[in-house]
């Protein structure tokens, strides 16, 4: 039965087949009609089951046919009694429900999730499926649980911290369950893709805010640490996304570093060690939960910053080595994806147009790195409101345009989007700290969260194969370089009225959030959104 489910009820693919069965969605209906007409024309002369012949015709016409890996499952069309008996025996030997439960769990996950959550969360997923619950309902329950946990942390009381730690773990169990339920029952949806892709960040960042509010009740201001943790996590994810987009369809994609990694994967214990030290979501949430219950918010953020910084350095260094040692030819699609992830606005586009044809891709990443370094250094070392920071921002705009003037096919061009994210988020954090007025850091937290949502939304649209958000959206919210320039101008204008700076950041945050959310919701509930289930943060 599960082999038939995989072939006939998976909405993610236009065409899907196993031996003896073929299903098509609306996108492949035309190809199926042509295949059926061709099969009728040959009068049944071709050999093999009719469904298999149709699948071959559909694929030959250029429509991709998904053929799920069956493993121990059996799909066969016997040609005679002996083959029928053998196939029946093979089917009877398979525990269909055990296979269904096992494959509900991601094949590649972190140590904590694999050994401490999945052994029982898969049964929760089955319980939910038998009672008609959907993955979206479980995802929403996970979000609500995490928000309650954040509220408990915001009390600043020890009982609140303990309750917050417990509820955060419950939220993570539900977070694992929703994906397992989707795989168990093959309930993939456009809304599910959007919810699952965004709620993880909403839960984690809400919990950071709850910890910061709880610490403030006890006289400890850790908002800068909360913002720094959010920035580090987002930049680390952008590194993952950019590297994968740059290399997933590259040709001649080999390197000695990748070969070494493959050899290490053959030694079981090294796989788990390398997965754990980068602090994936399971280990990270477990650490946050335990430290919240037994220590203070400041200690939680220190541990988070140290652990995530090490993980980011480890993974980024490995990817840089792979990129420098591999002989890979990147496609136009990869270059387009990197350009979309760069989030360049009108100012960088104008600069890129002026330089197009006179800029080489070899220097793109160096222009981005220099611009980001100059921008962050200026925001950190110049006094708040210093007009010279506007000149620094103009230099950053010029560097941003130079970085994207040529197609991003260089070996290290995947670093450009995270460099831009670091420059923008770091500038907001530095100026909020230097303003040194109540509300500046919480407002910066809100602005960075709104912009980060836009960047995550861009990633998941590209992952779904539908491309980046419409360019009018990027232009409306200014692009990364436009927002950086506006923030520096606001700081200069409000230099003598620093108390108004939090209000300016709040207005920016509300504007960006409204524009991005309205367009994002419109897209993800539309018929054109991809029917995918996001697998979550890489382990």
ZATOR-529930 format. One record per residue: residue in three letters; x, y, z of N, C-alpha, C in turn. Coordinates in pm, whole numbers, plus 50000, padded with zeros to 5 digits. Atoms other than C-alpha are relative to their C-alpha. Example, Ala and Ser with C-alpha at 12.3 -4.5 7.8 and 13.67 -1.06 7.14 Angstrom:
# ZATOR-529930
ALA500894988150000512304955050780500905012050000 SER499184988149994513674989450714499235010950073 
END
This chain:
# ZATOR-529930
UNK500824987950000500005000050000500865012750000 UNK499204987849991502765024650085500725002849868 UNK499414997750132504425019149747499015007349909 UNK501024993250079501135029649586499795014350048 UNK500114986449948500875059849817501115008849941 UNK498874992250050504345071049708499825003549853 UNK500144997850144503415067449341498805008649964 UNK501274994250043499885080949340499555012350076 UNK500594989449917499385106249617500985010950041 UNK499024989749963502535127749635499795012349912 UNK500354988350082501545163149524501205008449958 UNK498844991550027505105176249495500514998949857 UNK499425002750131505785161749150498904999749894 UNK500975000050109504025166848815499684985949955 UNK500235013950038504465129848738500804991050093 UNK499355009149905505305100748967499614985749963 UNK500285013550046505575063548893500794989650078 UNK499305012349964506455029149023499534989649899 UNK500395010550095506184996548831498504997550009 UNK501435002950005502554993148722499105011550039 UNK500854988949958501365027348839500615013249958 UNK499574986650040501565063148710498945010050043 UNK500914989149965500045095248845500575013049948 UNK499554986950047500195130248697499165010850064 UNK500714988049958499295164548826499625008049874 UNK500494992050114497795191848609501145003849905 UNK498884995650082501255202548488500454989749898 UNK499575010650093501835168948316498834993849926 UNK501185005950065498305162748189500144999849848 UNK499814999750145499165173647835500954989349952 UNK499045010450037502175150447826499364986250008 UNK500685012949987499965121647946499054997849883 UNK500925001550114497385128347673500774995749875 UNK499205003550117500095126847406500524985650012 UNK499505013749981501555094947560498904989849978 UNK501125009450019498115078447567499644998749853 UNK500305000550143497485087947205501044991749925 UNK498935007650066500855073647102499864985150032 UNK500175014049962500175041547297498844993749925 UNK501155005350075496795037847126500374997749853 UNK499615001150141498415043246786500814987549972 UNK499165011850027500855014546830499234987150021 UNK500865011949991497944990946904500434990150105 UNK499575008949894499534976547216501154991149963 UNK498895008450045502504962847028501185000350096 UNK498864998949909505004975447286499814990650119 UNK500045009349888505894952047570499995007450132 UNK499964994349867505474958147940498655005450043 UNK501274994749948502704971148166499675013549936 UNK500454987950066500624999048015500475012650075 UNK499604988349922501405023448301501495002949982 UNK498574998050017505135017848257500315006049862 UNK499804994650135504895024847882499605014649995 UNK500424985949994502975056947950501045008650071 UNK498984992549926505575067848206501235002649914 UNK498844998350088508375061947954499725010449892 UNK500364990250103506515082047690499975014250058 UNK500074986849935505855110747931501405005350023 UNK498634995749973509535111748027500745003349871 UNK499354997550128510685109747665499555013349940 UNK500524987350051508505139947591500575012150074 UNK499354989049929510545160547838499455003150136 UNK500564997949866508435158248156500714990750099 UNK499295008249901510405146448459499024991150076 UNK500835009549927508925115248620500744995850127 UNK499405003949872509685110048989499754985250025 UNK500125014249966510385073849073500554998150141 UNK499545000649860510525070749453500794987450028 UNK499235011849958513075047649609499114991350089 UNK500915008849927511135017649735500694992350113 UNK499345007749895513815000549944499464986050009 UNK500565013449981512194969350088498564998849951 UNK501355000650055508784978749947500034993149864 UNK500075007850124507604958849646498955006149907 UNK500954996050104505984970649322500304991549878 UNK499755009250111505604944449047498704997049928 UNK501155004650080503254934048765500374986249947 UNK499575013650041503624895948737499474996349863 UNK500385004550135503534880448394499404986050001 UNK500535013649995502494845848511499824995650144 UNK500285004949864501504824648813501254999350089 UNK498805001249919505074818348928500475013750048 UNK499594986449962505964855248922499025006050100 UNK501004994949907502684862949098500234994650140 UNK499755006049869503444838649379501245006350065 UNK498774994149946506964853049417499755014450048 UNK500294986149962505674888849423499135000450124 UNK500885000549882502934880049672500804996750125 UNK499165003649886505504863749899500875011750043 UNK499164988549969507754894349874499205010950070 UNK500874990049935504854917449964499684995750142 UNK500365004949867503854895450257501175001050097 UNK498824999649912507424896450391500325014150048 UNK499724986149964507394934550417499025004850107 UNK500854993449899506104951750731499775014349950 UNK500284987450068504484980350541499965011850098 UNK500124989249902503705000850852501355003650061 UNK498674997149946507244997350988500815008449902 UNK499304992150102508645010350659499465014249997 UNK500644986850003506175039050662500455008550118 UNK499544992849881507175048651016501475003849988 UNK498574997450010510905045750945500295011249900 UNK499744990050102510765066850631499345013450032 UNK500554987149957508755093750810501085008850062 UNK498914992849936512025103550980501045003849895 UNK498964995750094514615123850789501214990850007 UNK498865009050004517515102350677501275006550053 UNK498814992949954520035129350771499585010450103 UNK500384990649896519565146651103501065000150108 UNK499034998749894521455157351412499914988850102 UNK499945010749900522445134351700498835000850097 UNK501064998549901519955148551951498644996649939 UNK501295002850065517045147051705499874985249969 UNK500065014150042517925112151580499794990650117 UNK500015009749890518405095451918499135004050119 UNK500784995649884516385116652164498595004549966 UNK501324995150038513365128751965499294990349905 UNK500665008050103512635107651656499544986150045 UNK500495013349960512355073751837498564999950050 UNK501394999849956509015085051984499145010149923 UNK500804990050071507965115451777499334994049877 UNK500625006450116507255092751479498664993750039 UNK501265005849954504575075551687498975010950029 UNK500914988649985503105109351776499465004049864 UNK500454996750136502995116451402498944990149953 UNK501005009950040501115083751341498705002250075 UNK501194997249920498725091951625499225011849940 UNK500644988350061498045125851464499334996349868 UNK500555003850130497505110051120498704992150017 UNK501195008249980494965085051255498825007950054 UNK501084991449949492975113451411499705011749908 UNK500334990250101492925134451098500685013550016 UNK499304987349985495305161551217500955002149883 UNK499154996750114497315179350950501355005250049 UNK498714994249962500985189650952499925014850035 UNK500134985749971499925226250946499475002450141 UNK500534998549864497945221751268501094997150103 UNK498915003149908500955205551437501045011149999 UNK499054988950010503235233251307499515012150080 UNK500574988849925500885259451450500064997450150 UNK499905003449858500785241051784501425001950051 UNK498604998149962504585241451788500315014750020 UNK499784985549987504605279151731499365005450127 UNK500694995049881502025285652002500744995750127 UNK499265004949884503985264152247501285008150021 UNK498774992149989507205283252169499705014250047 UNK500364986549957505445316752213499645000250149 UNK500285001049855504135305452553501314998850077 UNK498695001449936507695294952638500705013650009 UNK499394986749998508925329752540499345008850105 UNK500704992349897506245345052761500434996050140 UNK499525004649869507365323553054501405005550028 UNK498644994649982510985334252999499955014950030 UNK500104985549980509865370652992499615003850141 UNK500364996849860508655367953354501225003550083 UNK498794997549922512255368553476500074992150128 UNK500035008249878511335343653751500594986249970 UNK499405013150022513045310353806498994989849951 UNK501025009450048509795291153765499705002349853 UNK500254996750139509295309453437501084994649910 UNK498905005350079512735299653313499924984849987 UNK500135014650005512165263053405498874996049906 UNK501135003050088508755262853238500355002949855 UNK499614996450136510245280252933500884989249938 UNK499145010650052512945253552899499234987649963 UNK500815011950028510425225152920499135002149876 UNK500894997350112508005241552677500785001349868 UNK499204999150122510805248852430500314986149945 UNK499765013850045511635211652419498734993849943 UNK501275005050053507945203252373499755005849861 UNK500164993650131507825228352087500884993349896 UNK499105006550095510825211351926499504986149963 UNK500585013150031509185177051955498885001649897 UNK501074997550095506135191151775500575004549865 UNK499354995550124508465207551520500504988049919 UNK499595012350070509895173251438498784992149952 UNK501185007950031506445157551440499305004849874 UNK500744995250117504965180351174500624994949870 UNK499365005350120507555169950915499824985049987 UNK500205014450004507245133451010498564996549962 UNK501395002150039503475135950979499815002449851 UNK500104997250144503845151550633500564988449919 UNK499415011250074506125123150521499214987250021 UNK500765012249971504035096050691498724999549916 UNK501284999750069500775107050530500075006649863 UNK499794993350128502275124450222499105012249986 UNK500804987750001500485156750314500925012049982 UNK499164988650032502665182350142499115011049944 UNK500864989150046501135216550081500805012949987 UNK499374986950014502005251749977500005007550132 UNK500054993349871500835265650309500964993650099 UNK499085006949911502835238950491501435004149975 UNK498644995650033505985249250306500295013650061 UNK499814986649947505515285450408500074999950153 UNK500025000349854504625277950770501274993750056 UNK498855007149947507415253050824501305007749976 UNK498784992650034509975275450654500205012150089 UNK499894987449926509205306050867499804998550150 UNK500335000849858507925293751202501214996550087 UNK498805003249921511285279251313500725012750043 UNK499324987349966512845313851295499135008450093 UNK500894992249913509775330251451500074994850143 UNK499935005849865509965305951744501315003450069 UNK498694997849938513675309751802500205014850035 UNK499784985849975513735347651770499055005350106 UNK500934996049893510645351651989500564995850136 UNK499435004649873512395331152256501185008850041 UNK498924990749968515465353652231499435012750062 UNK500624987849947513195383752286499464997650141 UNK500495003249866511565366252583501114999750103 UNK498865000149909514955359852741500495014150031 UNK499534986249980515965396252689499045007750091 UNK500984993249915512725408752848500104995050144 UNK499875005549865513145385053142501245005150070 UNK498774994749940516725396353198499825014650041 UNK500214985849969515625432953186499215001750130 UNK500774999249875513165426253469500924998550122 UNK499045001749891516175416453680501185009649990 UNK498984989750010518235446753577501184996649912 UNK498885003950087520405429253318499595002249854 UNK500334996850139520325444052966500814991149906 UNK499335009250091521135416152719499455001149858 UNK500584998550132519335429852415501074999449890 UNK498935000550100522645434552231500424985649972 UNK499655014150019523445397652288498904992949922 UNK501115006150072519975387952164500055003549852 UNK499894995850140520385408451847501204993449934 UNK498815006450055523905394951797499774985349970 UNK500305014250024522635359051830499154998349876 UNK500865000750118519935365451572500805002649873 UNK499174996850117522455381051332500904988249965 UNK499085011250026524935352551370499264988149941 UNK500765011550050522245326151316499555002349856 UNK500484997350134520825343251009501144999749898 UNK498865000150092524235349050848500514985949977 UNK499575013850016525175313050913499094992449905 UNK500935006750090522025300950739500175004949857 UNK499804994750135522645324050444501254993849936 UNK498825007150052526105308050408499584986249947 UNK500475013150043524405273950391499225001049869 UNK500864998950117521805285250140500805004049876 UNK499244995150116524235304049914500924989449946 UNK499085010550045526785275949902499254989149927 UNK500775010750064524135250049821499455004349864 UNK500534995350127522555271449549501105001349895 UNK498894998250094525945278649393500514986849946 UNK499325012550036526965242049377499104988249972 UNK500805012250011523945219149360499874995149856 UNK500065004750139523875218548978501285003249923 UNK498734997250066527525227048908500554987349936 UNK499395011450068529345204448662501464998950039 UNK498625002849958532735188148731500225004550143 UNK500044994649865531925194749095500754990950098 UNK499205008749914534815176549267501155007950059 UNK498844993849938537615186049504500604990250099 UNK499385008649900540145168949734499345001450137 UNK500654997949871538385184650034498714992250008 UNK501255007550002535045169549932500294984950009 UNK499645014249995536745135749880500374995950143 UNK499665002849861538195137750233498754999150086 UNK501255000349925534755145650370499254986949976 UNK500675012750031533315115150191500684988450072 UNK499295010749930536045093150342499675000250149 UNK500354998949858535275106550690498584994850025 UNK501385004749984531575098850633499924984850009 UNK500015014549994532505062250595500354994850138 UNK499695003849861533665062050959498855005550086 UNK501254996149938530435062451157500075010950105 UNK499994990649888531445081551470500375014149956 UNK499624986650046532975110251273498805007649944 UNK501204993550054529615117051107499265007150111 UNK500764993949889527925123051441500775011250065 UNK499214989249941530795143651578499925012549915 UNK500034988350089530835166251273498625006349994 UNK501344994249996527075170451289499755007550131 UNK500274993949870527075178951659500765013050022 UNK499184988449966529915204251666499555012749929 UNK500494987950065528155227551425498715005050065 UNK501164995849922525265230151675498765001449912 UNK501234999450080522315220951448498815003050089 UNK501154994849928518805230151551499644991650122 UNK500345008449885518235200051780500925002550117 UNK499034997449894521435204351979499885014350051 UNK500084985949960520975242051980498805002450091 UNK501194997849917517435241252117500124992650133 UNK499805007249874518375214852375500905008050094 UNK499094991849919521265236652494499285012350055 UNK500724988149955519055267652509499014996450110 UNK501015004049902516325248952699500634996950135 UNK499365003949874518665234152961500625012150070 UNK499374988349939520625266153016498975010250048 UNK501064990949955517425286653038499454995550134 UNK500595005349877516085263853310500945001450119 UNK499095001049887519235263353522500975011650015 UNK499054988949988521225295053450499275013349976 UNK500574986850026520595331053337499985002749850 UNK500014996750144519735346652998501365004149946 UNK498684995950049523205361952975500874987849969 UNK499235012250023524835327653007499474992749876 UNK500595006450118522385313652748500555006449873 UNK499544993250120523395340252496501504998549979 UNK498565002150015527115336852567500274986149939 UNK499815013650051526905299152509499554999049855 UNK500535000350135524815304452197500955006749902 UNK499084992750088527195330052048501304992249978 UNK498755007450013530295309252120499794987449916 UNK500255012450073528785276551993499705002449853 UNK500374997450140527255291451679501155006349923 UNK498844994150067530375311851601500984989049959 UNK499115011150035532485280151615499434991949884 UNK500615007750107530005261351399500055007449867 UNK499964992150123529875289751147501405000349942 UNK498624999750048533665292151125500404986449942 UNK499665013550044534015254351089499404997249862 UNK500655003150127531455250850809500465009449889 UNK499594990650104532485282550626501424997349952 UNK498635003150039536175273550633500054987849909 UNK500045011850084535425239150491499475002949861 UNK500594996950130533305253550215500925008949917 UNK499024991950074535925279450124501074991049940 UNK498995009350051538505251550093499474991949883 UNK500595007650111536155231149876499915008749875 UNK500194991250115535445261049654501325003249931 UNK498704996550058539135269149606500684988149933 UNK499315011850052540175233349530499204992549895 UNK500805007650096537295221149316500065006749862 UNK500104995450138537065224148940498534999149961 UNK501445000250024533445234148891499605011149905 UNK500574990050090531505252148620498575002650046 UNK501324996849946528485270248762499055004449889 UNK501004997550102525275274148567499455014250011 UNK500684987049997523315305248476498975000450113 UNK500995000449892520645293848721500635002950135 UNK499304997649873523165293349007500395014750014 UNK499634985849996524415328148916498795008750027 UNK501234992449978520825340848905499544998750145 UNK500405002249861520055325249245500865008250095 UNK499124992149914523105341749403499685014949988 UNK500374985950019522115375349252498725003250075 UNK501254997949926518625371349399500245000150151 UNK499705000549857520035361849739500775012450045 UNK499264987949964522245392949727499065011250043 UNK501014990249959519045414049759500425014349965 UNK499554986750043520435443449561498825008749960 UNK501054990650028518215474049539500355009449886 UNK499804990950113518005503449293501395006349996 UNK498694993350001521265519849404501094990749949 UNK499005009650048523385488649353499754996449855 UNK500325003250139521555481149028500525010849906 UNK499504989050083522375515548890501524999249985 UNK498545001350003526025511148984500434988249914 UNK499685011950079526055476248830499835002649851 UNK500214997050142524605489448503501135008549943 UNK498924991350047527265516148478501304992249980 UNK498755007750006529995489948533499904987649913 UNK500195012550073528495461548330500874999949874 UNK499095001350113530965449048075501415004450032 UNK498664995449961533875465448256500434994250133 UNK499675006249872533815444148573500154985149982 UNK499775014450008535165409148613499484993050124 UNK500585007149886533525383048835501054996050102 UNK498965004149907536895374448988500075009350121 UNK499894990549891536795406049196498715002650074 UNK501304997249940533125404449295500024997850151 UNK500045003049857533605387649631500935009250079 UNK499074991149930536555410049718499395014050016 UNK500704987349987534475441249646498964999350111 UNK501015001749895531685427749868500664999550138 UNK499315001249871534145418750146500555013450046 UNK499464986949965535845452750135498885009550042 UNK501114991249966532515471150135499414996650135 UNK500575004149871531175450650427500935003650114 UNK499034996949895534375455150628500035015050030 UNK499984985549981534445492850572498735004750069 UNK501284995849941530745496250659499924996450147 UNK500085004249859530935476250980500995007850085 UNK498984992449925534175493651087499535014350025 UNK500494986449982532615527751027498905000850103 UNK501105000149903529475519051224500504997750141 UNK499485003349866531555505451513500875011250057 UNK498984990949947534295531651541499655014949989 UNK500374986050009532695564351429498935003350104 UNK501024996349902530585583351685498604999549939 UNK501385000450048526805580351659499635013449936 UNK500424987950068525455605151407501095007249924 UNK498904993650073528865613551257499685000249851 UNK500324999350144528195626150900500954991949913 UNK499065008050079531295607550783499484985949974 UNK500545013450019529325575350825499144999349873 UNK500764999850125527095586050534500954997749882 UNK499015002250105530215587850316500434985449996 UNK499665014349993531135552950436498904991749935 UNK501125007350059527655540950340499985001449849 UNK499944998150144528065556049994501074990949939 UNK498955009350045531315536449956499464985649997 UNK500615013449994529395505250062499064997849882 UNK500915001150114526735512149797500794997649871 UNK499185001850121529425515249530500624986149996 UNK499435013549995531105483049645498944989549972 UNK501095009550023527735465249644499664999249851 UNK500255000150144527135475949284501104993249923 UNK498875006450066530615465149180499954984850017 UNK500025014449972530115430949344499024992449912 UNK501015007150079527015422749136499985004549855 UNK499974995050138528065439748810500204988849899 UNK499775011350090529175406648658499264987850054 UNK500665012249952527425372548675500834993350111 UNK499325005449882528245355749006500354985349979 UNK499555013650028530095325148880501374997150058 UNK498695002149941533355329449073499994989350107 UNK499905011149904534625302349306499465003750137 UNK500434995849866533815322849618498845009949996 UNK501094990250009530905343749492498814996650088 UNK501085003649908528535324249717500145007150135 UNK499814992549875530045344750004499385014049994 UNK500504986350014528555377149866498715002250078 UNK501214997749921525005373150011500255000550151 UNK499774998749855526225365250367500835012250039 UNK499264987849970528715394150350499085012050004 UNK500974989149999525885417850261499104999350124 UNK500845001249880523745403750543500775004750123 UNK499194996049885526575408450793500155015150006 UNK499824985650003527115444350679498725007250043 UNK501264993249967523445454250701499614997850146 UNK500425002849862522595436751027500995005850100 UNK498984994749909525905446651187499925015150015 UNK500154985549994525345483251099498845003950090 UNK501174997149916521895483251257500334997750147 UNK499645003049861523235466751574500965010450056 UNK499004990549950526235490051605499385013750027 UNK500614986949981524155521651561499014999950117 UNK500935000949888521515509651808500745000050133 UNK499205000049876524205502752070500555013950026 UNK499404986749983525875536452010498985010850033 UNK501044990349966522575555152032499815000950150 UNK500035000649853522485543752396498765006850058 UNK501274994749948518815552852446499054988450018 UNK500965010949979515965531352579499214997049874 UNK500805004350114514215511352310500764998549871 UNK499265000850127516955513752047500304985549962 UNK499655013950032518075477452071498774991449973 UNK501215007550039514535462552084499495004049861 UNK500424995750134513685483751777500914994149893 UNK499065006250093516845471151604499694985249984 UNK500395014250003515785435651695498834998149904 UNK501165001150087512435441451524500325002449854 UNK499644997050139513965456951212500774988549937 UNK499215011150055516505429151167499134987749980 UNK500905011550016513795402851223499155001549875 UNK500834997750119511615418750952500814998049872 UNK499155001550118514485420850702500424985449983 UNK499605014050007515635385550789498864991449945 UNK501135007650056512125372550716499985001049848 UNK499944998150146512405387550368501084991249938 UNK498905008050056515735369950316499694985150007 UNK500405014049993514405336350438498924996949896 UNK501065001950098511325340450218500594998549860 UNK499325001050129513605346049919500634986249982 UNK499345013250006515545314250000498994989049969 UNK500935011150016512485292050024499235000749870 UNK500594999350134510945305349705500964994249896 UNK499015005550094514175297349520500084984950016 UNK499985014449977514265262949683498834993049935 UNK501195006150059510735256349559499965000649849 UNK499924999550145511785263949202499165010949936 UNK500864989450056509565294849162500745013249986 UNK499234987650013512335320849173499805009350117 UNK500024990449890512875350749401498715008050000 UNK501164991149998510165375149510500075010249886 UNK500004990250109509105401049248500935011650030 UNK498974990049977511665428149197499435013150052 UNK500584987949944509225455849280500064999850152 UNK499945001149855509255442449635501385004150051 UNK498634996549959513055444949662500235015049986 UNK499824985650020512955480049519499215008150103 UNK500844992749904510135490749752500665000950136 UNK499364999749868512085481050062501485003949991 UNK498714993450014515285495849920501204991649967 UNK498805008150014517565466049886500905001950121 UNK499154999349881520275459650144500775013150005 UNK499164988050000522405489350035499165012550025 UNK500864988649976519465513550032499615001350147 UNK500354999649857518445503750386501195004650084 UNK498814995849927522025507850509500215015149988 UNK499824985650021522285542550356498945007950076 UNK501084993049929518895552850499500255000250151 UNK499765000649855519845541350850501115009650041 UNK498904990749966523105561150844499535014549989 UNK500544986450013521245592150721499115003350121 UNK500854997849882518665588151000500845002450124 UNK499134998049884521465585051256500605014049999 UNK499404986650009523075617251126498965010850028 UNK501054990149981519785636451117499555000750145 UNK500505000649862518805624751466501145000250102 UNK498845000149909522275629651617499745008250126 UNK500294991649883520975657051848498694996150067 UNK501265004849941517715638851913500034984750002 UNK499785014550000518905603651987498784992350047 UNK501195006949950515665595452168499024996649890 UNK500905002850112513875596351831500504988649911 UNK499435010550086516175570251676499254986850013 UNK500795012449992514245540151818498695000949922 UNK501254998550074511045554151668500244998649849 UNK499675001150143512735557251326500244985449962 UNK499785014250027513925521151344498694992150003 UNK501305006949990510445510051449499165002349876 UNK500754997050122508825527751155500554991849883 UNK499405008150106511305510850919499604985350014 UNK500335014149976510615476951080498564997249961 UNK501415002150031506845480751050499775000549849 UNK500174998750145507065492250687500514987549927 UNK499435011850066509365463750581499144987750029 UNK500785011749963507315437950774498664999649926 UNK501304999850067503995449150624500144996749851 UNK499845002350144505235450150263500394985549972 UNK499495013650026507095417150286498954989550035 UNK500975010149957504415398150479498804999349906 UNK501165000250089501535408750253500334992749871 UNK499615006750124503415397749940500304985250024 UNK499645013849970504705366150107498744991450019 UNK501235007549977501265355250226499244998149868 UNK500675001150130499785362949883500614988849916 UNK499335010150081502405340949719499774985950054 UNK500025013649946502345311349956498614993850006 UNK501345005850005498565307449951499464999549857 UNK500445000050139498395311349572500204986349937 UNK499885012850069498065282849326501384998149938 UNK498685001150062501525290749188501114996550095 UNK498965003349904503385283149510500344985249992 UNK499595014150013505385250549515499424991450110 UNK500515009649900503835220249688501174992150054 UNK498835006549942506895211649894499875000250151 UNK499904999549855507585203350254501465002750033 UNK498614996649970510685220750378500574990450103 UNK499365009549909513125197050547500675006950118 UNK499464993049885514235223950787501485002649988 UNK498594996449997517675235350886500874987749980 UNK499135011650021520445212350761500654995450129 UNK499375005449880521785189251027501515000949990 
END
